[in-house]
Amino acid sequence: MQMNVKDGLKCCFAIVDGDVVAVGVQTRSARRPGDPLADGGHTCHGLGRRIGEVDGVTLGDDERVAPGERADVEKGEVVGVLEDSYRRRLAGDDGAEHAGHAVTLVECPRSTASRRRMADVNPEELAFAGAGQQARLLVEGAITAPTLVDMYLNRIAALDPILRCYRVVMADSARLQAAEAQNRLDAGERLPLLGVPIAIKDDVDIAGQVTAYGSAAHGPARTRDAEVVRLLRAAGAVVLGKTAVPEMMIWPFTETVTYGATRNPYNTDLTPGGSSGGSGAAVAAGLAALALGSDGMGSIRIPSTWCGLFGIKPQRDRVPLAPHDDAWNGLSVNGPLARTVEDAALFLDATTTLPGPEGGYIGAARRPPGRLRIALSTKVPAPLLARVGRAQRCAVSEAGALLRELGHQVVERDPDYPPAALYAQALPRYFRGARDDVAMLPHPERLDPRTRSFARVGRLFSDRRMRRIRAAEGELTARILSIFDDVDVVITPGTATGPSRIGAYQRRGAIATLALVSGRVPFQAMANVTGQPAAVVPWGQEPSGVPTSIQLVGRPCDEDTLVSLSAQIEQARPWGQRRPAVS
């Protein structure tokens, strides 16, 4: 490190975090290199900001500073660190004054210690670190963005032939983005996701790429990023590629005639769910740090459940859908599939277009939720016929016990699910949404026959009829939401059962397939009808080895309570380091 020193002050230790940003300076009583800095502990300050405790640090260069004695500080925030044994005043913006002696620090290239720390990072551990932790490591200089992207691209090359998470991998583009991100990091720029590799579901536009919708019927490459992609790039994210979906995002399993089947990394005989199945499998298997999904009838929450992830369906209009506004007649929203609550909070903070909580969703994730009144319910919404499995019922019961231990008031209470919510709202909007999507395709003749049948049902719902359906939404929504007059959060099973086997519906028609799959996932659609937020938190495991979850349903626009409560559960029952069989 280069220093300008006045009056003979000498460096006694350096704190290295990426580029060297902090240095200790001897007092007049300083001793020879290798001697203890002082007896006892010393608080180090940088321009008035406390950055850590130093105890027993010896004089010497940065090579002698143990990792635990380094302070995590960001370049640009701290330009100097002084021993503060005598509580000397710190002054100035470009240095610090100590006993009448001034020192000015000058940036230098990444140190040997930083290079050593980078080499010490385990690639496998890094793949499962999550977006938030990766962002911190990038700022610290413990890893570089190009190294991180190459690690993921190598893992994708090795594992994606088995799992088929990605429809397309944008390797060259990702490497260019990573190089640019590293230049920005080196220049001191700080963004929430700068250099973090993410995956984008293939119903969302990326400039220069086809939006395939899981079909050969798609049109040409898009000329502009979707708004949510633009916002994620603005937060610094690096896009690895586009993830697999079922054709036209219709099904809770990810299998297509054109692109094949995506497999669950916990059990490759089973589906990861859908329609964000590729996104879920990619994050679960360590093939992306974070993924964008969409949720029109549970399409974020279902694969998050079966892939052991935290997934949140935000409030309608929270995350932009442009240029595909009002997708599926208001049922569909964009949102994250994430390893941790923190990662999902970063996504929400980067993409929200509605006012969020004070301190953002990251603040909500770090804030205790307070004492909540929470309702437990395993009731299947009418008129669906579904049998809730033992593992799923146990998850809700165990969640209730944990929440009581955490100080919450827990009651058993069922929402009022009128049959009209499904027959008069969810299904018409679902069918008509699929029909509208198909109508935009240039080559509908290439669609799977089951998809064409599904779209034909959507033609039964005219524009006039859809206007009446949307007009009736408010009254029905108020009835479902009436439970929140008495409780803060409703907890249900994430799904009723585990996932289906690959190929289970190959010879089924549209209506038969819908009848069979709906019994597995009956708890999702109501939140899409009402527009309110809902999240799934990993819990246990099925006998098949596939994870289970609980679903947390919140008041309208109250994602912050769901985030805060989920973070509290995560702290009590950590799930982030769970590894699937294929990883």
C-alpha positions as CSV (number, residue, x, y, z in Angstrom):
1,M,0.0,0.0,0.0
2,Q,1.2,3.5,-0.8
3,M,1.0,6.1,1.9
4,N,1.9,9.7,2.4
5,V,3.2,10.0,5.9
6,K,4.0,13.1,7.9
7,D,6.2,13.4,10.9
8,G,7.5,10.0,10.7
9,L,4.4,7.9,11.3
10,K,4.7,4.3,10.2
11,C,2.2,1.7,9.2
12,C,1.6,-0.9,11.8
13,F,-1.0,-3.1,10.2
14,A,-3.3,-3.1,7.1
15,I,-6.9,-4.3,6.9
16,V,-7.4,-5.8,3.5
17,D,-10.9,-6.3,1.9
18,G,-10.7,-6.5,-1.8
19,D,-8.6,-3.4,-2.7
20,V,-6.7,-2.2,0.4
21,V,-9.0,0.3,2.0
22,A,-7.8,0.6,5.6
23,V,-4.5,0.8,7.4
24,G,-3.4,1.1,11.0
25,V,-0.9,3.8,12.1
26,Q,1.5,3.6,14.9
27,T,1.3,6.1,17.8
28,R,4.3,7.8,19.3
29,S,4.8,4.8,21.6
30,A,4.8,2.3,18.8
31,R,7.3,-0.5,18.9
32,R,9.2,-2.5,16.3
33,P,7.5,-4.6,13.6
34,G,6.3,-7.9,15.0
35,D,5.6,-6.3,18.5
36,P,2.1,-6.3,19.8
37,L,0.2,-3.2,18.8
38,A,-0.9,-2.7,22.4
39,D,-2.1,-4.6,25.4
40,G,-5.8,-5.4,25.3
41,G,-8.3,-4.6,22.6
42,H,-8.6,-1.4,20.5
43,T,-11.5,0.0,18.6
44,C,-10.6,1.1,15.1
45,H,-12.5,4.0,13.5
46,G,-12.5,5.2,10.0
47,L,-13.4,8.9,9.6
48,G,-15.6,8.6,12.6
49,R,-17.2,5.3,11.6
50,R,-16.6,2.2,13.8
51,I,-15.6,-0.7,11.6
52,G,-14.4,-3.4,14.0
53,E,-12.5,-4.5,17.0
54,V,-8.8,-5.3,16.8
55,D,-7.2,-7.3,19.6
56,G,-3.6,-8.4,19.7
57,V,-2.8,-7.3,16.2
58,T,0.9,-7.4,15.5
59,L,2.9,-4.9,13.6
60,G,3.6,-5.9,10.0
61,D,2.1,-5.9,6.5
62,D,-1.2,-7.1,5.3
63,E,0.0,-10.7,5.0
64,R,0.1,-10.9,8.8
65,V,-3.5,-9.7,9.3
66,A,-5.7,-12.7,10.0
67,P,-9.1,-12.8,8.1
68,G,-10.9,-12.5,11.4
69,E,-9.1,-9.3,12.2
70,R,-10.0,-7.6,9.0
71,A,-13.0,-5.3,9.0
72,D,-15.6,-5.5,6.3
73,V,-15.7,-2.0,4.9
74,E,-16.5,-0.8,1.5
75,K,-14.0,1.1,-0.6
76,G,-14.9,4.8,-0.7
77,E,-16.5,4.8,2.7
78,V,-13.3,4.5,4.7
79,V,-10.0,5.9,3.7
80,G,-8.1,5.4,6.9
81,V,-8.1,3.5,10.2
82,L,-6.3,4.7,13.3
83,E,-5.6,3.2,16.6
84,D,-8.0,5.0,18.9
85,S,-6.5,4.0,22.2
86,Y,-6.5,7.6,23.4
87,R,-9.8,8.5,21.8
88,R,-8.2,11.0,19.5
89,R,-10.4,13.1,17.3
90,L,-10.7,12.1,13.6
91,A,-10.9,14.9,11.1
92,G,-10.9,15.5,7.4
93,D,-12.4,13.7,4.4
94,D,-9.1,12.4,3.0
95,G,-7.3,11.3,6.0
96,A,-7.2,11.3,9.8
97,E,-5.4,13.3,12.4
98,H,-3.7,11.5,15.3
99,A,-1.6,13.3,18.0
100,G,-0.9,16.1,15.6
101,H,0.3,13.8,12.8
102,A,-1.6,13.3,9.5
103,V,-1.7,10.3,7.2
104,T,-3.2,10.2,3.7
105,L,-4.0,6.8,2.0
106,V,-3.7,6.2,-1.7
107,E,-5.5,3.3,-3.4
108,C,-3.3,0.5,-4.8
109,P,-4.1,-2.6,-6.8
110,R,-5.6,-5.7,-5.1
111,S,-3.2,-7.1,-2.5
112,T,-1.6,-10.4,-2.1
113,A,-3.9,-11.1,0.8
114,S,-7.0,-10.4,-1.4
115,R,-5.7,-12.8,-4.0
116,R,-5.1,-15.4,-1.3
117,R,-8.7,-15.0,0.0
118,M,-10.1,-15.4,-3.6
119,A,-8.2,-18.7,-4.0
120,D,-9.6,-19.9,-0.7
121,V,-13.2,-19.6,-1.9
122,N,-14.7,-23.1,-2.5
123,P,-16.5,-23.0,-5.9
124,E,-19.2,-25.5,-4.8
125,E,-19.9,-23.5,-1.6
126,L,-20.0,-20.3,-3.7
127,A,-22.6,-21.8,-6.0
128,F,-25.0,-22.1,-3.1
129,A,-24.0,-18.9,-1.3
130,G,-27.0,-17.0,-2.6
131,A,-27.2,-13.6,-4.2
132,G,-26.8,-11.5,-1.1
133,Q,-23.6,-13.3,0.1
134,Q,-22.2,-13.3,-3.4
135,A,-22.7,-9.5,-3.7
136,R,-20.8,-9.1,-0.4
137,L,-17.9,-11.3,-1.6
138,L,-17.7,-9.3,-4.8
139,V,-17.5,-6.0,-2.9
140,E,-14.8,-7.5,-0.6
141,G,-12.7,-8.7,-3.5
142,A,-12.9,-12.3,-2.2
143,I,-14.2,-13.2,-5.7
144,T,-14.4,-11.5,-9.1
145,A,-17.5,-11.3,-11.3
146,P,-15.8,-13.1,-14.2
147,T,-14.7,-15.9,-11.9
148,L,-18.2,-16.2,-10.5
149,V,-19.8,-16.3,-14.0
150,D,-17.3,-18.9,-15.2
151,M,-18.0,-21.1,-12.2
152,Y,-21.7,-21.1,-13.0
153,L,-21.2,-21.7,-16.7
154,N,-19.0,-24.7,-15.9
155,R,-21.6,-26.1,-13.6
156,I,-24.3,-25.5,-16.2
157,A,-22.2,-27.3,-18.8
158,A,-21.8,-30.3,-16.4
159,L,-25.3,-30.5,-14.9
160,D,-27.8,-29.0,-17.3
161,P,-27.7,-31.8,-19.8
162,I,-29.2,-33.9,-17.0
163,L,-31.7,-31.3,-15.6
164,R,-32.5,-29.1,-18.7
165,C,-33.0,-26.0,-16.6
166,Y,-32.1,-23.6,-19.3
167,R,-33.7,-23.1,-22.7
168,V,-30.7,-21.0,-23.8
169,V,-27.4,-20.2,-22.0
170,M,-26.0,-16.7,-22.9
171,A,-22.4,-17.6,-22.2
172,D,-20.7,-14.9,-24.3
173,S,-23.0,-12.2,-23.2
174,A,-22.7,-13.2,-19.5
175,R,-18.9,-13.1,-19.7
176,L,-19.0,-9.6,-21.2
177,Q,-21.5,-8.4,-18.5
178,A,-19.2,-9.9,-15.8
179,A,-16.2,-8.1,-17.1
180,E,-18.0,-4.8,-17.2
181,A,-19.4,-5.5,-13.6
182,Q,-15.9,-6.1,-12.4
183,N,-14.6,-2.9,-13.9
184,R,-17.4,-1.0,-12.1
185,L,-16.6,-2.8,-8.8
186,D,-12.9,-1.9,-9.1
187,A,-13.9,1.7,-9.7
188,G,-15.8,1.7,-6.4
189,E,-19.3,1.5,-7.8
190,R,-21.8,-0.3,-5.5
191,L,-25.1,-1.7,-6.5
192,P,-27.3,-4.4,-4.8
193,L,-26.7,-7.1,-7.4
194,L,-23.5,-5.9,-9.1
195,G,-21.8,-8.9,-10.7
196,V,-24.4,-11.4,-9.4
197,P,-25.4,-14.0,-12.0
198,I,-29.2,-14.6,-12.4
199,A,-31.5,-16.5,-14.6
200,I,-34.6,-15.2,-16.4
201,K,-37.7,-17.2,-17.1
202,D,-38.5,-17.7,-20.8
203,D,-41.8,-15.8,-20.8
204,V,-39.9,-12.6,-20.2
205,D,-38.2,-10.6,-23.0
206,I,-34.4,-10.2,-23.3
207,A,-33.1,-8.0,-26.1
208,G,-31.5,-10.1,-28.8
209,Q,-33.2,-13.4,-27.6
210,V,-36.3,-15.2,-28.6
211,T,-39.1,-15.4,-26.0
212,A,-40.1,-19.0,-26.8
213,Y,-42.8,-19.7,-24.2
214,G,-41.6,-23.3,-24.3
215,S,-42.8,-23.6,-27.9
216,A,-41.7,-23.8,-31.5
217,A,-44.5,-21.5,-32.4
218,H,-42.6,-18.4,-31.2
219,G,-41.7,-15.3,-33.1
220,P,-38.3,-13.5,-33.8
221,A,-35.8,-12.2,-31.2
222,R,-37.0,-9.3,-29.1
223,T,-35.5,-5.9,-29.6
224,R,-35.8,-4.6,-26.0
225,D,-35.5,-6.0,-22.5
226,A,-38.7,-6.4,-20.5
227,E,-39.0,-3.7,-17.8
228,V,-38.2,-6.1,-15.0
229,V,-35.0,-7.3,-16.8
230,R,-34.0,-3.6,-17.3
231,L,-34.4,-3.0,-13.5
232,L,-32.4,-6.1,-12.6
233,R,-29.6,-5.1,-15.0
234,A,-29.8,-1.6,-13.4
235,A,-29.2,-3.2,-10.1
236,G,-26.0,-4.8,-11.5
237,A,-27.2,-8.4,-12.2
238,V,-25.5,-10.5,-14.8
239,V,-28.0,-12.6,-17.0
240,L,-26.9,-16.2,-17.5
241,G,-29.7,-17.3,-19.7
242,K,-33.4,-18.1,-20.1
243,T,-35.0,-20.9,-18.2
244,A,-37.3,-23.7,-19.4
245,V,-41.1,-23.4,-19.1
246,P,-44.1,-25.6,-20.1
247,E,-45.6,-24.6,-23.4
248,M,-47.4,-21.2,-22.9
249,M,-46.8,-21.5,-19.1
250,I,-50.0,-23.5,-18.7
251,W,-48.9,-26.4,-16.4
252,P,-47.4,-27.0,-13.0
253,F,-44.9,-29.3,-14.6
254,T,-42.2,-28.4,-17.1
255,E,-42.3,-30.7,-20.1
256,T,-42.6,-29.7,-23.8
257,V,-42.6,-31.5,-27.1
258,T,-40.0,-29.0,-28.4
259,Y,-37.5,-28.7,-25.6
260,G,-38.0,-31.9,-23.5
261,A,-38.5,-32.3,-19.8
262,T,-36.9,-30.3,-17.0
263,R,-36.1,-32.6,-14.0
264,N,-36.1,-32.0,-10.3
265,P,-32.6,-31.9,-8.9
266,Y,-33.8,-33.7,-5.7
267,N,-35.2,-36.6,-7.7
268,T,-34.7,-36.6,-11.5
269,D,-37.7,-39.0,-12.0
270,L,-40.0,-36.1,-10.9
271,T,-40.8,-32.7,-12.2
272,P,-39.5,-29.5,-10.4
273,G,-43.0,-28.0,-10.9
274,G,-44.0,-25.2,-13.2
275,S,-44.4,-23.0,-14.9
276,S,-41.2,-21.5,-13.5
277,G,-39.7,-25.0,-13.4
278,G,-36.5,-24.2,-15.1
279,S,-35.9,-21.2,-12.7
280,G,-36.6,-23.4,-9.7
281,A,-34.4,-26.3,-10.7
282,A,-31.5,-23.9,-11.7
283,V,-31.4,-22.1,-8.3
284,A,-31.8,-25.4,-6.4
285,A,-29.0,-27.1,-8.3
286,G,-26.6,-24.2,-7.9
287,L,-26.8,-23.1,-11.6
288,A,-27.9,-19.5,-10.8
289,A,-27.7,-17.4,-7.7
290,L,-31.3,-16.1,-8.1
291,A,-34.0,-16.5,-10.8
292,L,-36.9,-14.5,-12.1
293,G,-40.2,-16.4,-12.3
294,S,-43.8,-15.5,-13.0
295,D,-46.9,-16.7,-11.1
296,G,-50.3,-16.8,-12.7
297,M,-51.7,-19.9,-10.8
298,G,-48.9,-20.7,-8.5
299,S,-46.0,-20.8,-11.0
300,I,-43.4,-19.3,-8.6
301,R,-44.7,-21.1,-5.4
302,I,-45.0,-24.6,-6.9
303,P,-41.4,-25.0,-8.1
304,S,-40.1,-23.2,-5.1
305,T,-41.9,-25.8,-2.9
306,W,-40.7,-28.8,-4.8
307,C,-37.1,-27.4,-5.2
308,G,-36.6,-26.3,-1.6
309,L,-36.5,-22.6,-2.2
310,F,-38.0,-19.4,-0.9
311,G,-40.4,-18.0,-3.4
312,I,-42.7,-15.1,-3.2
313,K,-45.6,-14.0,-5.4
314,P,-45.7,-10.3,-4.9
315,Q,-48.8,-8.0,-4.8
316,R,-50.3,-7.5,-8.2
317,D,-48.5,-4.6,-9.9
318,R,-45.6,-4.6,-7.5
319,V,-43.1,-5.9,-10.1
320,P,-43.6,-4.6,-13.7
321,L,-44.9,-7.0,-16.4
322,A,-44.3,-4.6,-19.3
323,P,-44.5,-5.1,-22.2
324,H,-47.0,-7.8,-21.2
325,D,-49.2,-5.8,-18.8
326,D,-52.3,-7.4,-17.2
327,A,-51.0,-10.9,-18.2
328,W,-53.7,-13.6,-17.8
329,N,-56.3,-10.9,-17.0
330,G,-54.6,-9.8,-13.8
331,L,-53.7,-13.3,-12.5
332,S,-50.0,-13.2,-13.3
333,V,-47.2,-11.4,-11.6
334,N,-43.4,-11.5,-11.8
335,G,-41.3,-12.4,-8.8
336,P,-38.2,-14.2,-7.4
337,L,-37.2,-17.8,-6.7
338,A,-34.4,-17.6,-4.2
339,R,-32.1,-19.5,-1.9
340,T,-32.7,-17.1,1.0
341,V,-35.2,-14.5,2.2
342,E,-32.5,-11.9,1.9
343,D,-32.0,-12.8,-1.8
344,A,-35.7,-12.4,-2.5
345,A,-35.7,-9.0,-0.6
346,L,-32.9,-7.8,-2.8
347,F,-35.0,-8.7,-5.9
348,L,-38.0,-6.9,-4.6
349,D,-36.0,-3.8,-3.7
350,A,-34.5,-3.7,-7.2
351,T,-37.8,-4.2,-9.1
352,T,-40.7,-2.8,-7.1
353,T,-42.7,0.0,-8.7
354,L,-45.0,0.4,-5.7
355,P,-44.0,2.1,-2.4
356,G,-42.3,-0.4,-0.1
357,P,-41.6,-0.5,3.6
358,E,-39.3,1.8,5.4
359,G,-35.8,0.6,4.9
360,G,-36.9,-1.5,1.9
361,Y,-37.5,-5.2,1.9
362,I,-33.9,-5.8,3.0
363,G,-34.9,-3.8,6.1
364,A,-38.0,-5.9,6.6
365,A,-35.9,-9.1,6.3
366,R,-33.6,-7.8,9.1
367,R,-36.5,-6.6,11.3
368,P,-38.4,-8.8,13.8
369,P,-42.0,-9.2,12.7
370,G,-43.4,-8.4,16.1
371,R,-46.1,-10.5,17.7
372,L,-48.5,-11.6,14.9
373,R,-51.9,-13.4,14.9
374,I,-51.5,-16.3,12.5
375,A,-54.2,-18.7,11.2
376,L,-53.4,-22.3,10.2
377,S,-55.5,-23.8,7.5
378,T,-55.4,-27.1,5.6
379,K,-58.8,-26.5,4.0
380,V,-58.8,-27.1,0.2
381,P,-60.6,-24.3,-1.6
382,A,-64.0,-25.3,-2.9
383,P,-64.9,-27.0,-5.1
384,L,-61.6,-28.7,-5.7
385,L,-61.2,-32.2,-4.6
386,A,-57.7,-32.8,-3.2
387,R,-56.2,-35.0,-0.5
388,V,-53.6,-33.2,1.6
389,G,-50.6,-35.5,2.2
390,R,-49.2,-36.4,5.6
391,A,-45.9,-34.6,5.1
392,Q,-47.8,-31.4,4.1
393,R,-50.2,-31.6,7.1
394,C,-47.2,-32.2,9.4
395,A,-45.5,-29.1,7.9
396,V,-48.4,-26.9,8.9
397,S,-48.7,-28.4,12.4
398,E,-44.9,-28.1,13.0
399,A,-45.0,-24.5,11.7
400,G,-47.7,-23.7,14.2
401,A,-45.7,-25.1,17.1
402,L,-42.6,-23.2,16.0
403,L,-44.5,-19.9,15.7
404,R,-46.0,-20.3,19.1
405,E,-42.4,-20.8,20.5
406,L,-41.4,-17.6,18.7
407,G,-44.1,-15.7,20.5
408,H,-46.9,-15.5,18.0
409,Q,-50.6,-16.1,18.6
410,V,-51.6,-19.1,16.5
411,V,-55.2,-20.1,15.8
412,E,-56.9,-22.6,13.4
413,R,-59.1,-20.7,11.0
414,D,-60.2,-21.3,7.4
415,P,-60.6,-18.6,4.8
416,D,-64.0,-18.3,3.1
417,Y,-63.4,-19.8,-0.4
418,P,-66.6,-19.4,-2.4
419,P,-66.8,-21.8,-5.4
420,A,-67.2,-18.8,-7.6
421,A,-63.6,-17.9,-6.9
422,L,-62.5,-20.9,-9.0
423,Y,-65.3,-21.3,-11.6
424,A,-66.2,-17.7,-12.1
425,Q,-62.8,-16.0,-11.7
426,A,-59.6,-18.1,-11.8
427,L,-60.5,-20.6,-14.6
428,P,-62.0,-18.1,-17.1
429,R,-59.1,-15.7,-16.7
430,Y,-56.6,-18.6,-16.9
431,F,-58.2,-20.1,-20.1
432,R,-58.7,-16.7,-21.8
433,G,-55.1,-15.6,-20.9
434,A,-53.7,-18.7,-22.6
435,R,-55.9,-18.0,-25.6
436,D,-54.7,-14.4,-25.8
437,D,-51.0,-15.6,-25.6
438,V,-51.5,-18.1,-28.4
439,A,-53.2,-15.5,-30.6
440,M,-50.0,-13.5,-30.6
441,L,-47.9,-16.4,-31.9
442,P,-46.8,-16.3,-35.6
443,H,-46.9,-20.1,-35.9
444,P,-49.8,-21.5,-33.8
445,E,-49.8,-24.6,-36.0
446,R,-46.6,-25.7,-34.3
447,L,-48.3,-25.9,-30.8
448,D,-48.8,-29.1,-28.9
449,P,-52.4,-30.4,-29.5
450,R,-53.1,-30.1,-25.8
451,T,-52.1,-26.4,-25.8
452,R,-54.4,-25.8,-28.8
453,S,-57.3,-27.5,-27.0
454,F,-56.6,-25.4,-23.9
455,A,-56.7,-22.2,-26.0
456,R,-59.9,-23.2,-27.7
457,V,-61.7,-23.3,-24.3
458,G,-60.4,-19.7,-23.8
459,R,-62.4,-18.6,-26.9
460,L,-65.6,-19.3,-24.9
461,F,-64.9,-16.2,-22.9
462,S,-65.7,-13.1,-25.0
463,D,-64.4,-9.6,-24.3
464,R,-67.8,-8.6,-22.9
465,R,-67.9,-11.6,-20.6
466,M,-64.4,-10.9,-19.4
467,R,-65.3,-7.4,-18.5
468,R,-68.2,-8.7,-16.3
469,I,-65.8,-11.2,-14.7
470,R,-63.3,-8.5,-13.8
471,A,-66.0,-6.2,-12.5
472,A,-67.1,-9.0,-10.1
473,E,-63.6,-9.5,-8.7
474,G,-63.9,-6.9,-6.0
475,E,-66.9,-8.4,-4.2
476,L,-65.5,-11.9,-4.3
477,T,-62.0,-10.7,-3.2
478,A,-63.5,-8.9,-0.2
479,R,-65.1,-12.2,1.0
480,I,-61.9,-14.1,0.8
481,L,-59.9,-11.3,2.5
482,S,-62.4,-11.0,5.4
483,I,-60.2,-13.4,7.4
484,F,-57.6,-10.7,7.6
485,D,-60.0,-8.7,9.8
486,D,-58.9,-11.0,12.5
487,V,-55.5,-12.4,11.6
488,D,-52.2,-11.0,10.1
489,V,-51.1,-14.1,8.1
490,V,-52.7,-17.3,6.9
491,I,-50.5,-20.4,6.7
492,T,-51.5,-23.3,4.4
493,P,-49.5,-26.3,3.0
494,G,-47.4,-25.2,0.0
495,T,-48.9,-28.0,-2.1
496,A,-51.3,-30.9,-1.3
497,T,-48.9,-33.6,-2.5
498,G,-45.5,-34.0,-4.0
499,P,-44.7,-33.6,-7.7
500,S,-45.7,-35.9,-10.6
501,R,-43.4,-38.2,-12.4
502,I,-41.8,-37.1,-15.7
503,G,-44.1,-38.1,-18.6
504,A,-47.2,-38.7,-16.3
505,Y,-49.5,-36.6,-18.5
506,Q,-48.1,-37.3,-22.0
507,R,-51.2,-39.0,-23.4
508,R,-53.7,-36.8,-21.6
509,G,-55.9,-34.1,-23.1
510,A,-56.1,-30.6,-21.8
511,I,-59.1,-30.9,-19.5
512,A,-58.0,-34.4,-18.2
513,T,-54.5,-33.0,-17.4
514,L,-56.0,-30.0,-15.6
515,A,-58.3,-32.2,-13.5
516,L,-55.3,-34.4,-12.4
517,V,-52.8,-31.7,-11.7
518,S,-55.1,-29.3,-9.9
519,G,-55.4,-31.8,-7.0
520,R,-51.7,-31.5,-6.3
521,V,-51.7,-27.7,-6.2
522,P,-55.0,-26.4,-4.8
523,F,-53.7,-23.7,-2.5
524,Q,-52.2,-21.2,-5.0
525,A,-54.9,-19.8,-7.3
526,M,-56.9,-17.8,-4.6
527,A,-54.0,-15.4,-4.1
528,N,-53.8,-14.8,-7.8
529,V,-57.5,-14.0,-8.0
530,T,-57.3,-11.5,-5.0
531,G,-53.9,-10.2,-6.1
532,Q,-52.5,-10.4,-2.5
533,P,-48.9,-11.5,-1.8
534,A,-48.1,-15.1,-0.9
535,A,-44.8,-16.8,-0.2
536,V,-43.6,-20.4,0.4
537,V,-41.0,-21.3,3.0
538,P,-39.1,-24.6,2.7
539,W,-40.0,-27.1,5.4
540,G,-39.4,-30.8,5.3
541,Q,-39.2,-33.6,2.8
542,E,-41.5,-36.1,1.0
543,P,-40.6,-39.8,1.1
544,S,-39.5,-39.3,-2.5
545,G,-36.8,-36.9,-1.2
546,V,-38.4,-33.8,-2.7
547,P,-38.9,-30.9,-0.4
548,T,-42.1,-29.6,1.1
549,S,-43.1,-26.1,2.2
550,I,-45.6,-24.0,4.0
551,Q,-47.4,-21.1,2.3
552,L,-47.7,-17.7,4.0
553,V,-50.6,-15.5,2.6
554,G,-50.6,-11.9,3.6
555,R,-52.8,-8.9,3.5
556,P,-52.8,-6.8,0.3
557,C,-49.6,-5.0,-0.3
558,D,-48.1,-6.5,2.9
559,E,-45.1,-8.3,1.5
560,D,-42.9,-6.8,4.3
561,T,-44.7,-8.8,7.0
562,L,-44.3,-12.0,4.9
563,V,-40.6,-11.2,4.4
564,S,-40.0,-10.4,8.0
565,L,-41.9,-13.5,9.3
566,S,-40.2,-15.7,6.7
567,A,-36.8,-14.4,7.8
568,Q,-37.6,-15.2,11.4
569,I,-38.6,-18.8,10.4
570,E,-35.4,-19.1,8.3
571,Q,-33.3,-18.1,11.3
572,A,-35.0,-20.8,13.4
573,R,-34.9,-23.4,10.7
574,P,-32.2,-22.6,8.2
575,W,-32.6,-24.1,4.7
576,G,-30.2,-22.2,2.5
577,Q,-27.4,-24.8,2.4
578,R,-29.7,-27.7,1.5
579,R,-28.2,-29.5,-1.4
580,P,-30.1,-31.7,-3.9
581,A,-28.9,-35.0,-5.2
582,V,-27.9,-33.4,-8.6
583,S,-25.7,-30.5,-7.7
